[in-house]
Amino acid sequence: MSPSPGDDFPGGDSADSGLSGDAPAAGDLPGYTVRISARARRISLRVSAQGVEVVLPRGADPALAARAVRDGRQWIARQQARLGPQIEAARRLPQLIELAAIGERWPLDYHRSDGPLRLRETGGTLVLRGDCQPQAVARCLRRWLIGRARQPLAARLDALLAEHGTRHGLGYARLAVRCQRSRWGSYSARGTLSLNAALLLLDPAQLDYVLLHELAHSRHPDHSADFWALLERLCPGARAIDRRINRAARALPGWLTLD
């Protein structure tokens, strides 16, 4: 299941997959990343506060990425100008992390000094000491969030399975928690349930929707009519919550993806 954090080039495809690599700027082209997607049917561009991304269908000639950026460079420039305030905000040091899904608020306290950046939880505050560059802070906070997320996500999954698992034949074999750029979660053919630690920033109803969405894939691996019918039984109003989550993705803080 994919959040939608940026803007697509007109006619683009918002498929999701793993990031395949970075491409440096060539001549007058902006730098960009390339993502190979098994679900994409055509080449697309995305521009967000994190940069320019080219999505290629699996098997496409990698050289087509540079052509897509060249052909879309005027559109890219317009989007980057529009996103200027968001890009700047992504590079500011966060002052508060609100984990709405579990009702926690974490103020941040920075102590700048030479040496590696370290984070400690002290009296309900996240204290960071060291070289507080925005990229280093972002990476440190993502590691903290992954560690903080695993127990409450696993506990909520257990509660939902206790309520719905036996009746609807739901389950999973293994849980993985990461900070992902392009997905809220996924369910593999081997039963691995991968969840984005950023789910803790959603409200409780949105969190439950994502967990039930992925658990429903243990019965239906696609997004067929049968899948949506099951999900609606598990989570009435699922389509409306899905739209709310897409809007919530655009409001996620920049440190979640700042490199």
N, C-alpha and C positions, 0 to 999 in steps of 0.2 A: 504494500500500500504506500503510495507516494505523496509527500507534501508538494506544494507548488510554490517555491520560494522566489521565482523570477518571472521574466517575460520571454515568451517564445517569438522567434521570427515568424511573421505572418505565414500561415500555411504549415507551421512546424508541428512536430510530434513531441508530446511530453512523456515518452516512454521512459522506463527506469531500468537501470542496470548498474554494474560496477564501473568505476572510473578507470579508463585505460591508460592515461598518461597526459603529460603536458607538452605543449608545442610552443616554442619561443616565437616572438614576433619576427616577421620577415619583411624587411622593407617598411612599407607604410601600414602593415597589418598589425592589429593589436595581438597581444599574447592570448592564448586560449588553451583550454583543456579539451581532450577528446574522450568521449564515452561510447563504448560499443554496446548496443542494445539488441537483444534477441527479439524484442517486441516492436521495435521501430520498423516502419515500412518505408520511410523516406528520411533524408537528411534534414536536421533541424538545428537551429541556433537558439541558445538561451543566454540571457544577460541578467545577472543578479548582482547584489552587493559583493559577492565573492568572485566575480569575474565573468568571462565569456566561456561558454561550453558549446561544443559541437557534438551532437548525437548522431552516430552513424549506425545504420543497420548492420547486423552481423554479416560479414563477407564483403562489405563495401571497400573500395579502394581507399586506403588512408589518405592518398593525395587529394581526395575530394574534400577533406576538411578545410584545407587552405583555400580551395576555390570557394567554398561556402562562406568563409570569413571574408574573402575578398569581395564577393558579390554583395554581401550584407553589411559592408563596413559603414555605410552611411546610416543604416538603421541601428547598428551597434553604437555608433557615436551618439545618436539621439537618445537611446536608452541609457547610456552611461551618463549623459548630462542630466537626464531626469532622475537617475538614481544617486546623483551626487551626495545629497544629504544622508541617504542610507549608508553609502560607502563610508562617509566620514563617521557616522554613528557607530559603525562596526569596529572602528579603530579606537573608540573611546574606551577607557577602562570602566567596566560595569561597577555600579555601586550597590546593587541589590539583586539577588537571584530569588525569584518567587516560584516555588514548586507547588503550583496550585493543586495538582492531583493528590498530594498528600498533606496539604495545609501547612507547608513550611516556608518561612522567609529567612533568607540568609544575607545579612549585610556583609560587605567586604571592607577590609581594613588593609591598606597597602603600606609597607615599610620598605622603601627603596634603599638598596645597597648593592655593592658589587657581589658577584657570586651567583650560583644557580638559584633559580626561583623555587621556593618551597611553600607549601600550603598546609595550614593546620586549622582544625576546628577548635575554637576557643570560646566557650561561653555563648554558643549560638551565633558566633561570627566566624567568617572565613578570613583568616589572617594570612596574607601573602608577604613573604620577605625575600628580597633579592632583586634581580634585574627585572623590573616590572614593565617590560616592553609589551605592547598589545598582543603580538602574536604568541609570546611566551605565556602570558596570562591566559589567553584563550585555550592553548593546549593544556595548561595546568587545570583549568576549570572543567574541561571536557573529561580529563582523567578522573577528577573528583566526582563529576556527575555520574559517570559509568559505575563507580564504586557505590555511590549513594542509591542508584536506581535498582540494582539487582534484587535486593530483598523485598522492597515494596511491590515491584512488578511480579515477582514470583508468588508473593502472598496473594495478590489480587487475582492472578491466574488460578491459583488453587481454589479461591472462593468462587470464582465463576464456573470452574469445572465441577465443584461440589453441587452447584445449583443446576447446571445444564449438561454436564459431561455425559452421564449415564443415559439420560433421556434421549440425547441427540447423537450419541456416539462420537463425542469430541475428545481430543487428547493431543499430546505432543511427547516427543522422546527426549528432547534436550532444549535448554534455554540458552540463548546467547544475547548479551546486551552490549551494544556499541553506540557510538555517536555516528550516525549515518547522514550523509548529505542528501540523499534522494529518496529515502523510504522511511515511513513510520515503523514498518515491520514487514516480515516475509515468513513464509512457511515452506520448507523444502520438502522434496519427495521422500527424504529420510526422516521426516518428522522433526527437524530442527526449527524451532521458533526463534527468529531473530527479531529483537525489539530495539528501537531507538531510545537511548536514555533520555532524549529530549521529551519523551512522552510525559515525564513528570511536570513539564511546564504547561500541559493542557489541563482543562478542568476534569473532575472525576468522571462525568458522563462521556466526555470525549475519549478519555483513557479507556473506559470500558468498551466503547464502540470499537476502538482499534484492536483491543485484545480479542473481542468476540469475532471481529472481521477475520483475524488471522486464525483463530481456532476453527472457524467455519471452513477454512481451507483444508482442514484435516478430513472433511467430508467431501468437499468439492474444490479441486485444485484450481479451477478457473473462476471466471466471473459470469457464469451462466445464469439463466433465470432460476434454476434450482438453488444456486448459491445465494442469490439475493432473497429468495423466498425463505430460506433457512435463516439468513441473517436478520430478516425482518421479524421472524418469530423470536429470535434470541434478543433482539434489540429493536423494539418498535420505534419507528421514525428514523430508521437507519440512513435513508437517503438524505434527509435534512441534516443529520449530524455530520455526514460525510462532507456536505457543502460547508458547514461551519468549520470543520477541521482544515479544509483547504484555505479558508480565510485566516485561520489561526497560524498556519504555516508562514504566512507573509509577515507576521508580527514577531516571529522568533528573534531573539537577540543575535547580533552579529558574531559574538564570540563562539557560537556553536559551530561555525564553519570557517572562521578566520584562520589562515595559515601564515 
